């Protein structure tokens, strides 16, 4: 792999001065955005965070180390003829170009006029962000002119001679451990929010949680996939976007305050007016608002414990039927994306009702969530789960129910349909149906195979649960 690495300021990048400064390395060309790159998509939140970080760094340096630059990370470039294609860094570079143009520094930076954006999404987002930045700067333009010194913003440039090398380096940066993952970043965020006297104790508690990725992914689904504020999650292949989502939801958007656990309670009123109050569970609500520090650490610890106890290693001697069901469910073929949704549903139910009728709930949730395995023609794709949850808000059915019985009513009202193609003996769909029939002890009816399966499973799960 042939890689050139150098350090330069944002001013040098925007002006192209680093090319003449380092032409001994044979680097030449003009920065460009390849057509295959994803569009420019930074929104208000990312813009505000960048400006906040720069402002805080400036104030810190003023007190401790005047002149210390603010590091904006690495730019990965692929030299292709007379172009230097931006492989990683488009969002940051474009945002700096917008800021420079608004602060009337464009005459000093040729890149402001030469960078082209052909994707319509990029063009629309640039219009929006220019308007947002203009409003942001309007009342304090002189302040920001003095604060945003592009000579004090620093990049590391990584330039490769082949596209394969560029993407190999990009993958190393994003998945090889060089950059912190989402749970690592939120760990640092919340430990900083804990009083220094207790930081060591909570750091040990966090380390004892082990690998948090699967638990966090289930929590994100439960928090994002809700009708009142439905949001789409990045694909598991979009590691950087997924990391940013974790940081946003479980760190940046947390508030300040005490360790608060929300939970469903009910009050029973006697004939004489006396009141007795009962709690359905003793932990945290999955969708509850969070505060930075102790609150978020204990919230994650609670759900990590639930995930381990009821899914990862279901040690449930008092619930043998549930343990057998979960163990069987984890071995199903071709259901990975459905399993992700199911785990979110299970945690949502336990966070509201504890173990109250949990085995019954687990099987009713299975009938709804795993319906996609038989209602699709062939494979269950990742993006189809989001479409399914928009049409069938199963997480909301759980979250909005006051009692398990009310939740069961919603789940039982779901109509299970079996799509008739690909039901030959060698298909994944057929094997899934056979496995389900074996587990629930439902004999197959060859004369009306798909209708019989839907009716039998509905009767077994929604009706008797023997």
ROGUDO-892595 format. One line per 3 residues: their letters; for each residue x, y negated, z of C-alpha. Coordinates in Angstrom, 1 decimal. Last residue first. Example, Ala and Ser with C-alpha at 12.3 -4.5 7.8 and 13.67 -1.06 7.14 Angstrom:
SA> 13.7/1.1/7.1  12.3/4.5/7.8
This chain:
XXX> -50.7/25.3/25.7  -50.7/21.7/24.5  -54.5/21.7/24.1
XXX> -55.7/18.9/21.9  -53.3/16.3/20.5  -50.4/18.7/20.3
XXX> -52.1/22.0/19.3  -55.0/20.5/17.5  -52.8/18.1/15.5
XXX> -50.3/20.8/14.8  -53.0/23.2/13.5  -54.7/20.5/11.4
XXX> -51.5/19.3/9.7  -50.3/22.9/9.2  -53.6/24.1/7.8
XXX> -53.8/21.3/5.3  -50.3/22.0/4.0  -50.7/25.8/3.7
XXX> -54.2/26.2/2.4  -54.4/29.9/1.3  -51.1/30.7/2.9
XXX> -52.3/30.0/6.5  -49.3/29.9/8.8  -49.5/31.1/12.4
XXX> -49.0/28.4/15.0  -46.8/29.5/17.9  -45.7/25.9/18.8
XXX> -42.0/26.8/18.3  -42.6/29.1/15.3  -44.9/26.6/13.5
XXX> -42.4/23.8/14.0  -39.6/26.0/12.5  -41.8/27.0/9.6
XXX> -42.7/23.4/8.9  -39.1/22.3/9.0  -38.0/25.2/6.7
XXX> -40.7/24.1/4.2  -39.5/20.5/4.3  -35.9/21.5/4.0
XXX> -36.7/23.4/0.8  -35.9/27.0/0.1  -39.3/28.6/0.5
XXX> -41.0/26.2/-1.8  -42.9/23.2/-0.3  -41.2/20.6/-2.4
XXX> -44.5/18.8/-3.3  -47.7/18.8/-1.2  -47.3/15.7/1.0
XXX> -48.6/16.6/4.4  -50.7/14.1/6.2  -51.0/13.5/10.0
XXX> -53.6/10.9/11.0  -52.7/8.9/14.0  -55.6/8.7/16.5
XXX> -53.9/11.1/18.9  -51.0/8.6/19.4  -53.3/5.7/20.2
XXX> -55.4/7.8/22.6  -52.2/9.2/24.2  -51.0/5.6/25.0
XXX> -54.4/4.9/26.7  -54.1/8.1/28.7  -50.5/7.3/29.7
XXX> -51.8/4.1/31.3  -51.5/0.3/30.6  -50.6/0.8/26.9
XXX> -48.9/-2.1/25.1  -45.4/-0.7/25.1  -46.4/2.8/24.0
XXX> -48.6/1.8/21.1  -46.0/-0.9/20.3  -43.3/1.7/19.8
XXX> -45.7/3.7/17.6  -46.3/0.7/15.3  -47.4/2.8/12.3
XXX> -47.3/0.6/9.1  -44.3/-1.5/10.2  -42.7/1.6/11.8
XXX> -42.9/3.5/8.6  -41.2/0.8/6.5  -38.4/0.7/9.1
XXX> -38.0/4.5/9.0  -38.0/4.4/5.1  -34.8/2.4/5.2
XXX> -32.9/5.4/6.7  -34.1/7.9/4.1  -36.1/11.0/4.9
XXX> -35.4/13.3/2.0  -37.9/15.1/-0.2  -41.5/14.2/-1.1
XXX> -42.2/12.3/2.2  -45.3/13.1/4.4  -43.6/16.3/5.8
XXX> -40.5/14.8/7.5  -42.2/11.5/7.9  -44.6/13.2/10.4
XXX> -41.6/13.4/12.7  -42.6/10.2/14.5  -46.3/10.9/15.0
XXX> -46.2/14.6/15.9  -43.1/14.1/18.0  -44.7/11.3/20.1
XXX> -47.5/13.7/21.0  -44.9/16.3/22.0  -42.9/13.9/24.2
XXX> -46.1/12.4/25.8  -47.3/15.8/26.9  -43.9/16.6/28.4
XXX> -43.8/13.1/30.1  -47.2/13.4/31.9  -45.9/10.8/34.4
XXX> -42.1/11.2/34.3  -41.5/7.5/34.4  -44.5/5.5/33.0
XXX> -43.0/2.3/31.6  -39.3/2.9/31.1  -40.0/6.6/30.4
XXX> -42.3/5.7/27.5  -39.8/3.2/25.9  -36.9/5.7/26.4
XXX> -38.9/8.4/24.5  -39.9/5.9/21.7  -36.3/4.9/21.2
XXX> -35.2/8.5/21.2  -37.8/9.2/18.5  -36.7/6.4/16.3
XXX> -33.1/7.8/16.2  -34.4/11.4/15.8  -36.3/10.3/12.7
XXX> -33.0/9.1/11.2  -31.3/12.4/11.9  -34.2/14.7/10.8
XXX> -32.7/16.9/8.1  -32.5/20.1/10.3  -34.0/20.3/13.8
XXX> -31.5/21.2/16.5  -32.2/18.2/18.8  -35.9/19.1/18.9
XXX> -35.2/22.6/20.3  -33.3/21.2/23.3  -35.9/18.5/23.7
XXX> -38.7/21.1/23.8  -36.9/23.5/26.2  -36.2/20.6/28.6
XXX> -39.7/19.4/28.4  -41.1/22.8/29.3  -38.6/23.3/32.1
XXX> -39.6/20.1/33.9  -38.5/20.5/37.5  -35.2/22.1/36.4
XXX> -34.6/19.0/34.1  -30.9/18.8/33.1  -31.5/17.4/29.6
XXX> -27.9/16.7/28.6  -28.0/14.0/25.8  -31.8/13.6/25.8
XXX> -33.6/13.3/29.2  -30.7/12.9/31.7  -28.1/11.3/29.4
XXX> -30.5/8.8/27.8  -32.1/8.0/31.1  -28.6/7.3/32.7
XXX> -27.6/5.2/29.8  -30.9/3.4/30.2  -30.2/2.5/33.8
XXX> -26.5/1.6/33.2  -27.6/-0.7/30.3  -30.1/-2.5/32.6
XXX> -27.5/-2.6/35.4  -24.9/-4.3/33.2  -27.5/-6.7/31.8
XXX> -28.7/-7.9/35.2  -25.2/-8.0/36.7  -23.8/-10.4/34.1
XXX> -26.0/-12.2/31.6  -29.7/-12.3/32.2  -32.1/-10.1/30.3
XXX> -35.6/-10.4/28.9  -37.6/-7.1/29.1  -38.0/-4.8/26.1
XXX> -36.9/-1.6/27.7  -38.6/-2.3/31.0  -36.2/-1.7/34.0
XXX> -36.2/0.8/36.7  -38.6/1.9/39.5  -41.5/3.5/37.6
XXX> -45.3/3.3/37.5  -45.4/0.9/40.5  -48.4/0.9/42.8
XXX> -50.2/-1.8/44.8  -52.9/-1.4/47.4  -55.5/-4.1/47.9
XXX> -58.2/-4.3/50.5  -61.4/-5.9/49.3  -63.8/-4.0/51.5
XXX> -64.7/-1.6/48.7  -61.1/-1.0/47.9  -59.0/-2.6/45.1
XXX> -56.2/-0.7/43.4  -53.4/-2.9/42.0  -51.3/-1.7/39.1
XXX> -47.7/-2.3/38.3  -45.7/-2.1/35.0  -42.1/-3.1/35.4
XXX> -39.7/-6.0/35.1  -36.2/-5.7/36.7  -34.5/-9.0/37.6
XXX> -30.8/-9.3/38.4  -30.6/-13.1/39.0  -30.0/-15.9/36.6
XXX> -28.6/-17.1/33.3  -30.0/-16.0/30.0  -29.2/-13.2/27.5
XXX> -29.3/-14.2/23.8  -25.5/-14.1/23.3  -25.0/-10.8/25.0
XXX> -27.5/-7.9/24.3  -29.3/-9.2/21.3  -26.5/-11.2/19.6
XXX> -23.6/-8.9/20.4  -25.6/-5.9/19.3  -26.6/-7.6/16.1
XXX> -23.0/-8.7/15.4  -21.8/-5.1/15.8  -24.6/-3.9/13.4
XXX> -23.5/-6.5/10.9  -19.9/-5.4/11.2  -20.7/-1.7/10.9
XXX> -23.0/-1.9/7.9  -23.1/1.9/7.4  -25.5/2.4/10.3
XXX> -27.8/0.2/8.4  -28.6/-3.3/9.8  -31.8/-3.6/11.8
XXX> -34.9/-5.3/10.5  -36.8/-7.6/12.9  -40.5/-7.5/13.9
XXX> -41.4/-10.2/16.5  -44.9/-9.5/17.7  -45.1/-6.2/15.8
XXX> -42.2/-4.6/17.5  -39.1/-2.9/16.0  -36.3/-5.1/17.3
XXX> -36.4/-4.2/21.1  -37.0/-0.5/20.8  -34.7/-0.1/17.9
XXX> -32.0/-2.0/19.7  -32.4/0.1/22.8  -31.9/3.3/20.7
XXX> -28.7/1.9/19.2  -27.5/0.8/22.6  -27.9/4.4/24.0
XXX> -26.1/5.9/21.0  -23.2/3.5/21.2  -22.7/3.6/25.0
XXX> -19.7/6.0/25.3  -18.8/6.4/28.9  -21.0/4.8/31.6
XXX> -18.2/5.2/34.2  -16.3/2.3/32.5  -19.2/0.0/33.2
XXX> -19.4/0.9/36.9  -15.6/0.4/37.2  -15.9/-3.1/35.6
XXX> -18.8/-3.8/38.0  -16.6/-3.1/41.0  -13.7/-5.1/39.6
XXX> -15.9/-8.1/38.8  -17.4/-8.4/42.3  -15.2/-11.2/43.9
XXX> -14.9/-12.9/40.5  -18.6/-13.5/40.3  -20.1/-11.7/37.3
XXX> -20.6/-13.7/34.1  -17.1/-12.8/32.7  -18.1/-9.1/33.2
XXX> -21.1/-9.7/31.0  -19.3/-11.1/28.0  -16.4/-8.7/28.2
XXX> -18.8/-5.8/28.2  -20.8/-7.3/25.4  -17.7/-7.2/23.2
XXX> -16.8/-3.7/24.0  -20.4/-2.5/23.4  -20.3/-4.2/19.9
XXX> -17.0/-2.8/18.8  -13.7/-4.6/19.1  -11.7/-5.1/16.0
XXX> -8.5/-3.1/15.5  -10.3/0.2/16.3  -10.2/1.8/12.9
XXX> -13.8/0.9/11.9  -13.7/-2.8/10.9  -10.0/-3.6/10.4
XXX> -9.2/-0.2/9.0  -12.2/-0.4/6.7  -10.9/-3.8/5.4
XXX> -7.4/-2.5/4.9  -8.7/0.4/2.8  -11.0/-2.1/1.0
XXX> -8.1/-4.3/0.0  -5.9/-1.3/-0.8  -8.5/0.0/-3.2
XXX> -8.9/-3.4/-4.8  -5.2/-3.4/-5.7  -2.5/-6.0/-5.2
XXX> -3.3/-6.9/-1.6  -3.4/-10.2/0.2  -3.9/-10.5/3.9
XXX> -4.3/-14.1/5.1  -4.2/-14.8/8.8  -6.3/-17.9/9.5
XXX> -5.9/-21.1/11.6  -8.1/-24.1/12.4  -6.0/-27.0/13.8
XXX> -5.3/-28.4/10.3  -9.0/-28.4/9.6  -9.6/-31.0/12.4
XXX> -13.2/-30.7/13.2  -13.3/-32.8/16.5  -12.6/-36.2/15.1
XXX> -15.2/-35.9/12.3  -17.5/-34.2/14.8  -17.5/-37.1/17.1
XXX> -17.9/-39.6/14.2  -20.9/-37.6/13.0  -22.7/-37.5/16.3
XXX> -26.3/-38.1/15.5  -26.3/-36.7/12.0  -24.0/-33.7/12.6
XXX> -26.7/-31.1/13.5  -29.2/-32.5/10.9  -26.6/-32.4/8.2
XXX> -25.6/-28.9/9.4  -29.2/-27.6/9.1  -29.7/-29.2/5.7
XXX> -26.5/-27.8/4.3  -27.4/-24.4/5.9  -30.7/-24.3/4.0
XXX> -29.3/-25.3/0.7  -26.4/-22.8/1.2  -28.9/-20.1/2.1
XXX> -30.9/-20.6/-1.1  -27.8/-20.5/-3.3  -26.4/-17.4/-1.5
XXX> -29.8/-15.6/-2.0  -29.7/-16.6/-5.7  -26.3/-15.0/-6.2
XXX> -24.0/-17.0/-8.4  -22.0/-18.9/-5.8  -18.9/-20.6/-7.3
XXX> -15.9/-22.0/-5.4  -14.2/-24.8/-7.4  -15.7/-27.9/-5.9
XXX> -15.1/-27.3/-2.1  -12.0/-25.4/-3.1  -10.3/-28.6/-4.2
XXX> -10.0/-29.8/-0.6  -9.0/-33.4/0.0  -11.8/-34.9/-2.0
XXX> -14.2/-32.6/-0.1  -13.5/-34.3/3.2  -16.8/-36.2/3.3
XXX> -18.0/-34.6/6.5  -20.8/-32.9/4.6  -18.4/-31.4/2.0
XXX> -16.0/-30.2/4.6  -18.8/-28.5/6.6  -20.1/-26.7/3.5
XXX> -16.7/-25.5/2.6  -16.1/-24.3/6.2  -19.3/-22.3/6.0
XXX> -18.3/-20.8/2.7  -14.9/-19.7/4.1  -16.5/-18.2/7.2
XXX> -19.1/-16.2/5.4  -16.7/-15.1/2.6  -14.1/-13.8/5.0
XXX> -13.6/-10.2/3.9  -13.1/-9.1/0.2  -12.4/-12.6/-1.2
XXX> -11.1/-12.2/-4.7  -7.9/-14.0/-5.5  -8.2/-14.8/-9.2
XXX> -5.6/-15.4/-11.9  -5.1/-11.7/-12.5  -6.8/-9.8/-9.7
XXX> -5.3/-10.5/-6.3  -7.4/-8.9/-3.6  -7.9/-11.0/-0.5
XXX> -8.6/-10.2/3.1  -9.1/-13.2/5.3  -8.2/-12.7/9.0
XXX> -9.5/-14.3/12.1  -10.6/-17.9/12.8  -7.9/-18.7/15.3
XXX> -8.2/-22.2/17.0  -4.9/-24.1/16.9  -3.0/-25.2/20.0
XXX> -2.2/-28.9/19.6  -2.7/-29.8/23.3  -2.3/-26.9/25.7
XXX> -4.2/-26.9/28.9  -6.7/-29.8/29.1  -7.0/-30.8/25.5
XXX> -6.7/-27.1/24.5  -9.8/-26.2/26.5  -11.8/-29.1/25.0
XXX> -10.8/-28.1/21.5  -11.5/-24.4/22.2  -15.0/-25.3/23.5
XXX> -15.8/-27.4/20.4  -14.5/-24.7/18.0  -16.5/-22.0/19.8
XXX> -19.7/-24.1/19.8  -19.3/-24.9/16.1  -18.9/-21.2/15.2
XXX> -21.9/-20.2/17.4  -24.2/-22.9/15.9  -23.4/-21.7/12.4
XXX> -23.9/-18.1/13.3  -27.3/-18.8/14.9  -28.5/-21.1/12.1
XXX> -27.9/-18.4/9.5  -25.0/-16.8/7.7  -26.2/-15.0/4.6
XXX> -23.7/-15.6/1.7  -24.5/-12.8/-0.6  -23.0/-9.3/-0.5
XXX> -20.0/-8.9/-2.7  -20.4/-7.2/-6.1  -20.2/-10.5/-8.0
XXX> -16.7/-11.1/-6.6  -16.2/-14.4/-4.7  -13.2/-16.4/-5.9
XXX> -10.1/-18.0/-4.5  -7.8/-19.2/-7.3  -4.6/-17.5/-8.4
XXX> -1.1/-16.9/-7.3  1.0/-14.8/-4.9  4.4/-13.9/-6.1
XXX> 5.9/-13.9/-2.6  8.2/-16.8/-3.5  5.0/-18.7/-4.1
XXX> 4.5/-19.1/-0.4  4.2/-22.9/0.0  2.7/-23.4/-3.4
XXX> 0.0/-20.9/-2.7  -0.5/-22.1/0.9  -1.5/-25.5/-0.5
XXX> -4.7/-24.2/-2.0  -6.6/-27.2/-0.5  -9.3/-25.1/1.2
XXX> -6.7/-22.6/2.4  -4.2/-25.2/3.5  -6.9/-27.1/5.5
XXX> -8.0/-23.8/7.1  -4.5/-23.4/8.4  -2.0/-20.8/7.3
XXX> -0.5/-17.5/8.5  0.9/-14.9/6.1  0.6/-11.3/5.2
XXX> 1.4/-9.6/1.9  0.3/-6.1/1.3  1.5/-3.4/-1.1
X> 0.0/0.0/0.0
